[in-house]
Amino acid sequence: MYTVKFYKGNYSKRQRDANGDQAVAYVEHHFDSSASSTASYAVVVTGSNASQTSKNWGRWYAKAVADHFGTSVGGANGLLVGGWNGRGDANLKYTNMPAILLEPLFASNPRHADIIRSDSGQQELARIL
């Protein structure tokens, strides 16, 4: 059995609060957007100081989402250490536990948007995680 807790505040506050609670894992979740309505890949961002556990978890998740929803894997085999040009690093770099930032689908892609809005799509993303 596990407990899911949602943290509020800016990135560093959420991470400090999770550290204080001795969380065993930390997940941020975003949906990408692109000028292209056909953008289609799954990627996971880890902090620049990420453990190998975080990197392995991120690569596994990106591949599982890509396989399930028929997209490709972005980044370096599904992983972007530090994020796009460092964007994303602050989301995770203050954690004391395995931490990943999920970017599984594109809200600007009509097919992905349908998945994102649907209860079944949200359940499938949660199941994969």
N, C-alpha and C positions, 0 to 999 in steps of 0.2 A: 504494500500500500504506500502511496506517496501523496503529498500535498502539493497542489499548485497554488502559487501566490503571485499576484500581480503587483508590481511596484510602480509608484508614481514619482514624478519629479524629473529633473534633468538626468542625463546619462550617468554622471558620476554619483549622484545621490542614489539612483536605483541600484547601482552596483555596490555602493557602500552598504546600503540596507540589506541587500542579499548576502553580502559578506558577513554582516552582523548577525543575520539569521542562520548562518552556517549552511547556506543552500548547497546542495550537491551538484546542481547544474543551473546554468543561466541561459535563457533563450530570448533574443530579440527577434521580432518578425516584421518584415516589410514586404510589400509587393512593389515590384519595379514598374516603371513607366518609360516609354520611349517615343520618339517622334515617329518611329516605324510601328504601324499597327500589327506587323507580323513578327516582331521580336519574340523569341521563344527559346529560353534556356533556364535552367535552374542553377543557382550558385549559392554558396554559403561563404560569408565573411567571417574570418577569425581575427582576433587582435594580433598586433605585431609581436606580442609576447606570448602567443598561444602555446599551450602544451600540445604534445603529440596526440593526446586523447581528444582535444578539441578539433584538431585537424582531421583525424580519422573519422570522428563523428560527423563533421561537416561534409567531407567527401562522400561518406556513406549516404547521408541524407540527400544531397544533391543528386546522386545517382538514382536513389530510390524514387524521388519525385519525378525525375526525367523519365525513368522507365515506366512509371505508373501513368503519367499524363502524356507521354509521347513527345516530349521535348528533348532538346539536347542538353548537355552539361556544359556550363560556362566556366570561365576562369581557368585555372590549372587543375584539370581533372575535378572540377566542381568547387574549387576553393580559391578565394581571394584573401591572402594574408594582408591585413590592414585595410582592405577595401579598395575601391576605385580611387587611385591617387591619394591614398590615406583616408579618404572619406569612409567612415565605418569603424576606424580604429578606436575612437573615443567611445563607441557604443559598448566596447567589451574590455578594453585594456586594464580596467581597474578591478576586475573580478579575481577572486581567489579560488575559483572552481572552474571546471570545463565550461566554456561559454562559446556560443555561436550566434550569428546574425543570419537568419534565414531570408533568402530572396528567391522564392521558388517559382513564381509566375509573374506575368506582366499584366497589370490592370489595363494597360492600353491595347492589349491584344484581345479582340472580341471573344475568341474562344476561351482564353484564360479568364476573362472577366466573368463569363458565364459560370465557370467553375468556382471562382472566388465568391460569387454571390449566392451560390447554391448551398443548401444545407449538406447535401451529399458530398460536394467538393470540399467543404470545410471539414467534414468528418474524415474524409480520406487523408487530407493534409495532417490532421491531428493524429490519425492512426499511424501514419508513416513516422511522425515524430516520436 
